[in-house]
Amino acid sequence: MPDRKKIKRIWWIVRWCALACAVLAVTGGITVYALSLDLPSVEQIAARRVAQSTKIFDRSGQTLLYEISAGQKRTVISLEDIPQFMKDATIAIEDENFYQSPGFDWRGILRALWVNVTRGRVLQGGSTIPQQLARNAFLSSEQTITRKIRELILALRINRYYSKDQVLALYLNEIPYGPTTYGIEAASQAYFGKPAKSLTLAQAALLSSIPKGPSYYSPYGSHTKELLAREAYVLKRMLDLQKITKAQYDAASKEHLVFLPQDKGIRAPHFVMEVQEYLVQKYGEDFVRTGGLRVVTTLDMDLQGYAEKAVADGAKRNEELYQGSNASLVAEDPKTGQILALVGSRDYFDTAHEGNFDVATQGLRQPGSALKPFAYLTAFEKGYTPDTILFDVPTEFTSQNPACPPVVDYTNDNKECFHPQDFSADFHGPMSLRNALAQSVNIPAVKVLYLAGIGDLLSTLSHFGVTTLSGFGFVVFRS
């Protein structure tokens, strides 16, 4: 007969094991419930709006001038606009059983658990694509057991609610490919200057290598050899999984990848800042930074390039001749008023010389000769014609001031006297208004201003939108 004491001991062990399992199950269930309380529901996941940066383009709609973001530059695209190479490369390196798994990989979890327990800290995650999506979209990247449990719960919800293709599209639009570059479209534009749908196999393999460590594997960092080695590994995995042929593998392995130079991220900066200010005033700061606006402006980048060179050369010359360190230029289409080029300073990034100050729009400098056409227009409206004759001769425009001699004296630098001359110091005698304006001669221009009248000139200017000139001092002149 069996030993009763032995049987009793076995049953005692079984009961205690069953009780322990029950306690663990209840405790685990309570823990999972508690950790899932503040996780987003299926409805909240579906309603989530992904933040997208606002993009400002030139008039062609092709040249990107600047992206306004809340720290994440992103453009959401459909799965159809992502090449199959990119999808296969991502699955090969991140989650090769993606289409078969329930949203988690229990082997990967056990493997990661073993490493973490034996090392005494969280070193591996064993995350699938749904888990990585859950982490990037809704959770933090903190390395804790609690976060991993929450990540797993949320991944199961995502996997139940979305199809596999939808999860993959969300993932490729969500994950980081650099410090501020999020989503495959932004990555493709940032590193290769092309839309994601135009990526080659080699480029796709390289981009799929970056999310494991966006800073470490940055094409602009100090680990480009490691990045290229990981790209080669991705290509080998794709070949092993029969996603590409041997011929495709060989061709991609030999392709020389060229990255766009890392620039300051902004073109035509003064112009862009004006556009940004307008957008913020019209739509609000938050919407501009996260709403994904596509803004096509009037700027002509070819003309902008010429304008920037002209300002740089002109400012350098002025510095040598007159010790002036800055310059600006605005070019408009006279028929439409569209701004074709705008350079606000010699160098926007030269903060030592107030480079980000926009001389063109913020300077409010004296209008100088730019005022002359408005004075002539006002005079023409009063009946004067382009053939009207005025005299370009030495003229003192300050009347009845004893400080000013009766004979115009250009050696007298008394600021109370006003007797302008041209840069050439020449006088032309009688001149038609047509020639005086064409040559921008100063003395006839002041006389035209007198004939037009200050009040009427200001009225003309206001019709053109000029509101910063409030008045001038002017008296009868003698010549």
Number of C-alpha atoms within 10 A of each C-alpha: 3 6 7 9 9 10 11 11 11 12 12 12 12 12 12 12 12 12 12 12 12 12 12 12 12 12 12 12 12 12 13 15 13 12 16 16 10 9 16 14 14 14 9 10 18 12 9 11 10 16 21 25 27 25 21 24 23 22 15 13 15 10 14 17 22 21 23 20 22 17 15 22 27 28 23 20 19 11 18 9 13 21 16 16 20 24 18 23 28 25 20 24 20 20 19 18 15 19 13 8 15 15 26 23 18 14 10 15 18 13 14 18 19 13 16 16 11 10 10 9 13 17 14 15 20 20 23 25 25 28 26 22 24 24 22 16 16 15 16 11 11 11 13 12 14 12 16 21 15 22 27 22 20 26 25 16 18 23 19 13 15 15 12 19 12 14 21 21 21 22 22 25 24 24 22 25 27 23 12 15 23 24 26 29 23 27 25 21 17 21 20 18 15 14 17 22 18 14 21 16 22 25 24 27 30 25 24 26 27 22 19 14 13 19 17 17 24 21 24 15 11 12 14 14 11 15 21 18 13 19 25 19 17 25 27 20 19 23 17 13 13 10 17 18 13 13 10 14 18 11 12 20 17 9 12 9 13 10 13 13 12 10 8 8 11 14 19 20 21 23 23 21 15 12 15 21 12 12 17 14 11 11 11 12 17 12 19 22 23 21 18 21 18 13 17 17 19 17 24 18 19 10 14 22 15 12 20 21 14 17 20 19 14 17 22 18 14 15 14 11 9 10 11 12 16 20 22 22 17 15 17 14 11 8 6 7 10 13 16 21 24 26 28 27 27 27 22 17 14 12 10 7 14 16 17 18 18 22 20 18 16 9 11 10 10 9 9 8 13 10 14 20 14 18 26 24 16 24 22 16 13 13 10 17 15 15 11 13 17 17 18 22 15 19 20 22 21 19 15 13 10 10 12 21 12 13 11 17 14 14 6 13 11 10 9 11 19 18 20 15 17 11 8 6 8 12 15 10 12 14 17 17 24 15 13 22 18 10 9 16 22 20 23 24 22 17 19 21 21 17 15 22 16 18 12 16 20 21 14 17 18 13 9 10 9 12 11 11 12 9 10 9 6 14 11 11 16 14 13
